[in-house]
Structures are given as C-alpha cells and as structure tokens.
Amino acid sequence: MTEDDLITGHGGRINAMARAFPDAPLPWIDLSTGISPFTYPLPAIAQDAWERLPTASARDACERSMVSTFGCDPAVCRAVAGTEIVIRQLPAVLGARRVALRTPSYIDHALAWGAAGAEILSVSEPLAMASEVDAIVIVNPNNPDGYRWPLDRIEAARETLAARNGWLIVDEAYADLEPKRSMAAAAGKEGLVVLRSFGKFFGLAGIRLGAVLAPSGLLERLDARLGDWDVSGPALSVGAAAYRDRDWQEATRERLRDASLSLREMLASTELRDIGGTDLFRFAFTSDAGLLWRQLAEQGIAIRRFAGDLHHVRIGLPGTDRSLARLRAALSL
C-alpha cells in the first residue's frame, strides 16, 4: 500500500500504517479518526439479542432512547446500522440532480452523490445556494474544520429548499458534543434530513449504529431499501442503554472539553496553527502536511491527511496523558 493509499478515504488504518512503518515504536496511537477515546461502558446484553433476529420491540426501545436524547418526535426517527449506509442511499431516494456541499467536509457525501451522477457544487457556503440547487448537504459542526452554522440560517435554507421540493441534509455526526446546535427538534419538517451518529461520541464505532430523522414518507422509502433487520440486536441493546444514560453523556462532554483544552494548549506550543475543530479533533495548518504526517508515523502516531492538501492535518483527541506526551515529543523532533 502506497502513501497515497494511506491518506485517501478514512482514517483508522492502523494495521496498514504499522506495515508501512515497521520500525515505529509500539503501541500505535491512532489520532486519525474523530472517535472518542472515552468509551461508553458496555451494558449486559441479553443472550437472545445474540441468538435471535432483531425484534421490533428492541428497535422501539432503542429509538425511544434516541428521541429522548435528540428531542424529536418518535415518528420521525429510524435507527440505522451507522449513518454511512444512509449517506449512500440518499442520492437514489431523494433523486436530486444538483447538490451543493461545503469544502472541505466529510468526503463520503460528495462521493455518494458523485457516484449517482449528480452535479456537485463544492463551495464554502452551501446554504447560500438554497434557491439554486436541488439539495444541500452540511456537516454541523463541520468535519474537519469545525465550522458551525447557526440554527436560524439552517432553517431559512430548509424553508427555501422545501418550497422548491428540495432537500437539506444535516449530518450531525458530532452534535452530541454540542446538543443545542442540533436541528433534531425540527425533524419531520418538509425537506429536512438529519443524520445522527452513535460511535463517535460514545466511542463505540464498531457497534455500527446511528439514526436518520426525516419525514415519515422518506423513512418509509428507506425502510424499503434497508429492511427490518439492518441493525443488530446487540447494537440496539447498547444504544438503548447509552442514550438513556444522561449522566454519562454530560460527564463525558466535560471530560472531552478538558482533554481538548489540553490538546489545544499543547498545539499552541508547536509550529502548528490550530484553526478549528471540535472537542474530538483539531484542524491545523502546517508548512508541509506530508512531512509532518511521516514524522509522526515514524513515531507510531497516526493523524489524518487529506489528498491534494499540502498544508492541513486533522489530529484526533489523545485519550491519556501518556498519549498526549508522546504526541508532544513527536512534534518536537
């Protein structure tokens, strides 16, 4: 696997990184993802969750917990096996032909719409194009730069799109960090799709769980494509417990804020320029992104590079003081 292969697509390719840099010290520290290092403690899972097909009651329990956290009507929430699968289904379900997206942003939205043959307009302010396109996709807070749109601007764009039978897709993969910025309370309104991730905030990406919040007619069309058993029984059980656990969620937000502050303070002492992000990652400017990426990889630390971008990297949140110290040492070489 070449260096170009390692920096395209997603982060998290630690096995491939270890093969590419066999002399790097162990253990590897994976800062290439936006997944929390503070994982939700797995609850006891009933044996029948493993032995039987996922039941409607298990799905209902998970979705009730979801909406209690999101603050939306249960009728507009559907649990899914991670939002990635919905991102790939939406172009066919919505049928939009001209789509505006922010750049830079989460690349899979552009890839999915591009694969469907849509005309993609990559701009810095997609909401301003609500009267010109069939659909707009934003990630709020944005990945990787942490740009945040205020709710009133999002709602104004939705109204404009809905009046033209268009769609506004709001990917809220990191909204659990800042719940007041979520559009979940507006879910069900005409022309609005809200995507919520589970694995990033709860630190359990392997669960493959998320939610799509949308008008009931759109959820029915997604149902027809995804089927009754797309989310596993164990995932539904974990999700039901985690979304009910408000105390853990609030404590984790505080813990992430503290850890992010430590990371930002450390970065301020280096030649990197921190230009944005969230409490799960920082987006930084450097004179040579490739050189920095290799420098850290040689020290057993994976960060996120972006194909074609010579000056920006994304650095995930170290989960321990030891990991932060290793990052500090590697940056000082």
Buried (B, 14 or more C-beta within 10 A) or exposed (E): EEEEEBBBEEBBBBEEBBEBBEEBEEEBBBBBBBBBBBBBEEEEBEEEBEEEEBBEEBBBBBBBBBBEBBEBBEEBBBBBBBBBBBBBBBBEBBEBBBBBBBEBBBBBBBBBBEEBEBEBBEBEEBBEBBEEBBBBBBBBBBBBBBBBBEBEBBBEBBBBBBEEEBBBBBBBBBBBBBBEBBBBBBBBBBBBBBBBBBBBBBBBBEBBBBBBBBBEEBBEBBEEEBEEEBBBBBBBBBBBBBBBBEEBBEEBBEBBEEBBEBBEEBBEEBEBBBEBBBBBBBBBBBEEBBEBBBBBBBBBBBBBBBEEEEBBBBBBBBBEEEBBEBBBEBBEE
